[in-house]
């Protein structure tokens, strides 16, 4: 099985504490935070309880079912 896709609940900082933001996003993060939005979660997609989901596929045979992993 090989990794096909990772879906993260948060773009950066794990969604807790807002201890850091990428340099290029700091101004937007501050403005969005004051506007009541969460700049680290622009898509508002949340997997489980703020987890990440990985989807795996079999490269040898497309008939094999996909597998997922939530961490």
Secondary structure, DSSP 8 states (H G I E B T S, - for coil): -EEEEEEES-SSGGGSTT----GGGHHHHHHHHHTT--TT-TT---BTTTBEEEEEE-SS-TTS--EEEE-
